[in-house]
Amino acid sequence: MSNPGAEINFRGHFGIPFFSQIHFSIGSTGVTAFDIFDDSNPNVNLRVRKAIRSLTHRDYFAANEQLEILSLGWRLNRRNYLSAGIYQEMDIFSYFPKDLAVLVNEGNTNYINQPFDFSQASFTAEVLTVYHVGLNHKLNNKLTIGARAKIYSGIFNVESTDNQGTFTTTLNEGGNGFYRQTASDIDVVVNTSGFASLRDEQDNTVDQAAADLLKRSMLGGNIGMGLDLGATYKVNEQFIVTGAVQDIGMMFQRTDVENYRYYGSYETQGIEPLFPEQENTGAIPYWDLFEDEVDANLQDETLNESYVTWRPIKFNTTMEFGFGRAFLPCNYRLVEEVRYMNAIGLLLSGVSRPKGITPSMAAYYDKLITEKFGFRAAYTIDDYSFTNIGLMAHRTFGSFNIYLAANNLLGFANFAKANSTSLQLGMQFIFDDRSTQ
């Protein structure tokens, strides 16, 4: 979604339903699919172990998808522009729980006296529909502000954050070759909404399940509220500064909720570590052994308690300088008339996640080739890569506008080796006095 405080110099807009914005992005820091599936090393276990050791607990996997179902807007008067719309969004984010991955993949034989930290397990995932209405207000020739109110209609949610506890193997002080396994203050909670009813209703047909999901997307499930804020300031004719904060909001997960909790502390003793090394070539079922250990010594509960989740808040600010004065009307970016044939800019952005903000910085160059056609080239630095080159092209046919954007173009040569990629497509009608000339 765009900055609600962007400068708008057209009478109205209407997006092609389901095609006004289609966005998809996916990324993983620290490791790529090629690292796992590289055929040059036939031992998949060694490839997985090498990948695990190369990652840290700050590495993460993220995926986001947005499909704009409806988008429209119209000018109320000289200073105010009203917009409204509906879009569907999926957002998945997970930190890499390195300690737990090492424990279940390698065991604890080589990690005596080293605690395995359960707080590293942290992930969120949600699918929802968003209904929004916004107002853009031009205060004066320099400053434009805007706000967008949102209602979230939840479809699915799963989250597990704020986990705690450690698992440690130590050698007994008496030096008799005995080991002590200690689980301290384990408390792991996984909250879900929207899954239990589909699982329990085994006689549901595909049509019934689809009808249930459609009902949830139309305010028939869990509900939340949110707000977008934005502004644009013209320092002078050539230099513009913008800023926006999006999805300041929360979801109230109250229906179709199921929570799973493992908690407790225990201490056991044995002659060997819990997961001893094995000389033969057979793989040791570390996960099965660990699961049996947990089940035998920790308490587990399945509850139906409501919970609250915060939306991932998005921040961005842009500084843009235009040059090469133009006198051509254009609807580039659906925001403002182009006053210059060229523009350079710097975009700083970030998304709030359970353990902090994931930042990015992009430098870009805009070029208007003709009245109807232009492009943007960008270079981005983020957690995924220092070699992210993106390109966007836009074309106008009368009042019809279409654009296509892609990031990390270098990764298109081999997706398996790319840490991230994203694609975006949009089609809409822009109604301007000059569009009919």
C-alpha positions in Angstrom: 0.0 0.0 0.0 1.2 3.5 -0.8 1.9 6.4 1.5 -1.4 7.9 2.6 0.2 11.3 2.7 1.6 11.3 -0.9 0.9 14.3 -3.1 -2.0 13.6 -5.4 -2.7 15.7 -8.6 -5.5 13.7 -10.3 -9.3 13.6 -10.0 -9.7 9.9 -9.2 -8.5 6.4 -9.7 -10.0 2.9 -10.0 -7.9 -0.3 -9.9 -8.6 -3.3 -12.0 -10.1 -5.7 -9.4 -7.6 -8.4 -8.3 -4.9 -6.8 -10.6 -4.5 -3.3 -9.2 -1.6 -4.6 -7.1 -0.1 -8.1 -6.9 2.9 -8.4 -4.8 5.1 -11.3 -3.7 8.4 -11.4 -1.9 10.4 -14.2 -0.2 13.8 -14.2 1.4 16.2 -16.0 3.7 19.3 -14.5 5.3 22.5 -16.5 5.6 21.5 -19.5 3.5 20.0 -20.3 0.1 18.3 -23.3 -1.4 21.5 -24.1 -3.3 23.3 -24.6 0.0 20.9 -27.4 0.9 20.3 -29.0 -2.6 23.8 -28.6 -4.1 24.4 -31.9 -6.0 28.1 -31.5 -5.9 28.0 -32.9 -2.3 25.9 -36.1 -2.4 25.6 -36.3 1.4 22.5 -34.3 2.3 23.1 -34.6 6.0 26.5 -32.9 5.7 24.9 -30.1 3.6 22.3 -29.5 6.2 24.8 -29.6 9.0 27.1 -27.1 7.2 24.1 -24.8 6.6 23.0 -25.0 10.2 26.5 -24.1 11.5 26.8 -21.2 9.1 23.6 -19.6 10.4 23.0 -17.6 13.6 19.9 -17.1 15.8 19.5 -13.7 14.2 19.1 -15.1 10.7 15.5 -15.4 9.5 13.1 -16.5 6.8 10.3 -14.1 5.5 7.6 -14.3 2.9 4.9 -11.8 2.1 2.1 -11.7 -0.4 -0.5 -9.0 -1.1 -3.4 -9.1 -3.5 -5.5 -6.0 -3.9 -9.1 -6.9 -4.5 -10.5 -3.5 -4.9 -9.0 0.0 -5.0 -10.6 3.3 -5.8 -10.4 7.0 -4.9 -11.9 10.4 -5.8 -11.2 14.1 -5.1 -13.6 15.7 -2.7 -12.4 19.2 -3.3 -9.2 21.1 -4.0 -7.5 19.9 -0.8 -9.0 16.5 0.0 -8.8 13.2 -1.7 -10.8 10.1 -0.4 -9.7 6.5 -1.0 -10.9 3.1 -0.1 -10.2 -0.5 -0.9 -9.8 -4.2 0.1 -6.7 -6.4 -0.1 -5.7 -9.8 1.1 -2.3 -10.4 2.7 -0.2 -13.3 3.9 2.9 -12.7 6.1 5.3 -15.3 7.4 8.4 -14.6 9.5 10.6 -17.0 11.4 14.0 -16.6 13.2 16.3 -19.5 12.9 16.4 -21.4 16.2 20.1 -22.3 15.9 20.5 -24.0 19.3 17.5 -26.2 18.8 18.5 -27.0 15.3 22.0 -28.1 16.5 20.5 -30.2 19.3 18.1 -32.1 17.1 20.6 -32.5 14.2 23.8 -33.2 16.0 22.9 -34.1 19.6 24.6 -32.7 22.6 27.7 -35.0 22.8 30.0 -32.2 21.5 28.2 -29.5 23.5 28.8 -30.4 27.2 28.3 -27.4 29.5 26.8 -25.4 26.7 23.1 -24.4 27.2 20.6 -24.7 24.3 18.4 -21.6 24.4 14.7 -22.1 23.7 14.1 -18.4 23.4 15.6 -18.5 20.0 12.4 -20.2 18.7 10.3 -17.3 17.5 7.9 -17.2 14.5 4.7 -15.6 13.3 2.4 -16.3 10.3 -1.0 -14.9 9.3 -3.4 -14.6 6.5 -6.0 -11.9 6.6 -8.2 -9.5 4.6 -7.9 -5.7 5.1 -10.7 -3.2 4.6 -9.5 0.4 4.5 -10.5 4.0 3.9 -8.2 7.0 3.8 -8.1 10.7 3.6 -5.4 12.8 2.0 -5.2 16.5 2.9 -3.1 19.2 1.3 -2.4 21.7 4.0 -0.5 24.1 1.7 1.8 24.1 -1.3 4.6 22.5 0.7 3.0 20.0 3.0 0.5 17.1 2.4 -0.6 14.7 5.1 -2.8 11.6 5.1 -4.2 8.9 7.3 -5.8 5.5 6.5 -8.0 3.5 8.9 -8.1 -0.3 8.6 -10.2 -3.1 9.7 -8.5 -6.5 9.7 -10.5 -9.7 9.1 -8.4 -12.7 10.2 -8.4 -16.0 8.3 -5.4 -17.9 9.9 -2.8 -17.0 12.5 0.0 -18.9 14.3 2.6 -17.3 16.5 5.2 -18.4 19.0 7.2 -15.6 20.6 8.6 -14.8 24.1 9.6 -18.4 24.7 12.1 -19.2 27.4 14.2 -21.9 29.0 17.5 -23.7 28.5 18.6 -27.3 28.2 22.2 -28.1 29.4 24.3 -31.3 29.7 27.0 -31.2 32.3 29.6 -33.7 33.7 29.0 -34.5 37.3 31.4 -32.8 39.7 32.4 -36.2 41.2 34.1 -37.1 37.9 32.5 -40.5 37.8 31.7 -40.3 34.2 28.0 -39.5 34.8 26.2 -36.7 32.9 23.4 -34.5 34.2 20.7 -33.3 31.8 19.1 -30.1 33.1 16.0 -28.3 31.6 15.6 -25.0 33.3 12.4 -22.9 33.3 11.2 -24.2 29.9 8.1 -22.4 28.7 7.2 -22.7 25.1 3.8 -21.5 23.8 2.3 -21.8 20.3 -0.9 -19.9 19.7 -3.1 -20.6 16.7 -6.4 -19.4 15.3 -8.4 -20.6 12.4 -7.0 -24.1 12.2 -8.8 -26.1 14.9 -12.3 -26.0 13.3 -11.0 -27.1 9.9 -9.1 -30.0 11.5 -12.0 -31.1 13.7 -14.7 -30.9 11.0 -13.5 -34.0 9.1 -16.8 -34.4 7.2 -16.4 -30.9 5.7 -16.4 -30.8 1.9 -14.1 -28.6 -0.1 -17.0 -26.2 -0.8 -17.9 -26.0 2.9 -14.3 -25.2 3.8 -14.1 -22.6 1.1 -17.3 -21.0 2.3 -15.9 -20.9 5.8 -12.7 -19.2 4.7 -14.7 -16.7 2.6 -16.9 -15.9 5.7 -13.7 -15.2 7.7 -12.4 -12.9 5.1 -15.6 -10.9 5.2 -15.4 -9.9 8.9 -16.8 -13.3 10.0 -13.8 -14.3 12.1 -11.3 -12.6 14.3 -11.2 -8.8 13.9 -8.5 -6.2 14.4 -7.9 -2.5 13.8 -5.0 -0.5 12.3 -3.9 2.9 11.1 -1.5 4.2 8.4 0.0 7.7 8.7 2.0 9.6 6.1 3.2 13.0 4.9 5.0 14.7 2.0 7.0 17.9 2.3 8.4 20.0 -0.5 11.6 21.6 0.6 11.7 23.4 -2.7 10.7 22.7 -6.3 13.3 20.0 -6.7 13.7 18.4 -3.3 10.9 16.4 -1.7 10.9 14.4 1.6 8.2 11.8 2.4 7.5 9.5 5.3 5.0 6.9 6.3 4.2 4.5 9.1 1.8 1.6 8.1 -0.1 -1.0 10.0 0.0 0.5 13.5 -2.6 -2.1 14.6 -3.5 -5.3 16.3 -5.6 -8.4 15.9 -7.8 -9.8 18.6 -7.7 -13.6 18.3 -10.8 -14.8 20.1 -12.6 -17.4 18.0 -11.4 -20.8 16.8 -8.4 -20.4 19.1 -6.1 -23.2 20.2 -2.9 -22.9 22.3 -0.2 -25.5 22.9 2.2 -25.1 25.9 5.2 -27.1 27.0 6.6 -26.0 30.4 8.5 -27.1 33.5 12.0 -27.9 34.7 13.6 -31.2 35.3 17.0 -32.9 35.9 18.1 -36.4 35.0 21.4 -38.3 35.2 22.9 -41.0 33.0 26.1 -42.6 32.0 26.1 -41.0 28.6 24.8 -37.7 27.1 21.2 -37.8 26.0 22.2 -38.1 22.3 25.5 -40.1 22.1 27.5 -40.3 18.9 27.1 -43.4 16.8 29.9 -45.1 14.9 27.8 -46.8 12.1 26.5 -44.9 9.1 22.9 -45.0 10.3 21.4 -41.6 11.2 20.5 -41.1 14.9 16.9 -40.1 15.4 17.8 -37.1 17.5 14.5 -35.4 17.2 12.6 -38.5 18.2 14.8 -39.0 21.2 14.5 -35.4 22.2 10.7 -35.5 21.8 10.5 -38.6 24.0 12.6 -36.8 26.6 10.4 -33.7 26.5 7.2 -35.7 26.7 8.4 -37.8 29.6 9.6 -34.8 31.7 7.7 -31.7 30.8 4.1 -30.8 31.2 2.0 -30.0 28.2 -1.4 -28.3 27.9 -3.8 -27.6 25.1 -5.9 -24.5 25.8 -8.5 -22.3 24.1 -7.5 -18.9 25.4 -7.8 -15.7 23.4 -4.7 -13.7 22.6 -3.6 -10.4 20.9 -1.2 -10.1 18.0 0.5 -7.0 16.7 0.7 -6.4 13.0 4.3 -6.0 11.6 4.6 -2.2 11.5 6.3 -0.8 8.3 8.3 2.4 8.3 9.7 4.3 5.3 11.1 7.7 4.5 12.3 9.0 1.1 14.4 11.9 0.0 14.1 12.7 -3.7 15.8 15.3 -5.9 14.5 16.0 -9.4 16.4 17.5 -12.3 16.0 18.1 -16.0 12.8 20.2 -16.1 9.9 18.7 -18.0 6.6 20.0 -19.2 4.9 16.7 -19.9 1.9 15.4 -18.0 2.3 11.9 -16.6 0.7 9.7 -14.0 3.9 8.0 -12.9 3.5 6.2 -9.6 -0.1 7.4 -9.4 1.1 10.2 -7.1 1.9 13.5 -8.8 2.6 15.2 -12.1 6.2 14.8 -13.2 8.0 18.1 -13.1 11.4 16.7 -14.0 12.6 14.1 -16.5 14.9 12.6 -14.0 15.0 12.0 -10.2 17.5 10.5 -7.8 16.4 9.4 -4.3 17.2 7.5 -1.2 14.7 5.2 0.5 15.1 4.1 4.1 12.6 1.4 5.3 12.1 -1.2 7.9 9.6 -3.7 9.3 9.1 -4.4 13.0 9.6 -8.1 14.0 9.5 -9.9 17.3 13.2 -9.2 18.0 13.7 -5.9 16.4 13.4 -4.0 13.1 14.6 -5.5 9.8 16.0 -2.5 7.9 16.9 -1.7 4.3 18.3 1.2 2.3 17.8 1.8 -1.4 19.2 4.4 -3.8 17.2 4.8 -7.0 17.1 6.7 -10.3 13.9 7.6 -12.1 13.8 8.3 -15.8 10.9 9.5 -17.9 11.6 8.4 -21.4 8.4 9.8 -23.0 5.1 11.2 -21.8 3.8 7.7 -21.6 6.7 5.6 -20.5 9.4 5.6 -17.8 11.4 3.4 -15.5 13.2 3.2 -12.1 16.4 1.5 -11.4 17.3 0.8 -7.7 20.2 -0.6 -5.7 19.2 -2.0 -2.3 21.2 -3.0 0.8 19.4 -5.2 3.3 19.9 -8.2 5.5 19.6 -10.5 2.5 22.2 -9.1 0.2 24.5 -6.2 -0.8 24.0 -6.8 -4.5 20.2 -6.3 -4.9 19.5 -4.5 -8.1 15.8 -3.8 -9.0 13.9 -2.3 -11.9 10.4 -1.0 -12.4 8.8 0.0 -15.7 5.5 1.8 -16.2 3.4 2.6 -19.2 0.3 4.8 -19.7 -2.4 4.2 -22.4 -4.8 7.1 -22.2 -6.1 6.8 -18.6 -4.9 3.2 -18.2 -1.7 2.7 -16.2 0.3 -0.5 -15.8 3.6 -1.2 -14.0 5.8 -4.1 -13.4 8.6 -4.2 -10.8 11.2 -6.8 -9.8 14.0 -6.9 -7.2 17.3 -8.8 -7.1 17.6 -9.1 -10.9 21.0 -10.8 -10.5 19.3 -13.6 -8.7 17.0 -14.4 -11.6 19.9 -16.2 -13.3 19.7 -18.9 -10.6 16.9 -18.6 -8.1 18.4 -21.4 -6.0 21.4 -19.2 -5.2 19.4 -16.1 -4.5 18.8 -15.0 -0.9 15.6 -13.1 -1.9 13.4 -12.1 -4.7 10.2 -10.0 -5.2 7.8 -9.2 -7.9 5.0 -6.6 -8.2 2.4 -5.9 -10.9 -0.3 -3.3 -11.0 -3.1 -2.0 -13.3 -5.4 0.9 -12.8 -7.3 3.7 -14.4 -6.2 7.3 -13.5 -8.8 10.0 -14.2 -7.2 13.3 -14.9 -8.4 16.3 -16.9 -5.7 15.8 -19.4 -6.2 12.0 -19.7 -9.1 12.5 -22.2 -7.3 15.0 -24.4 
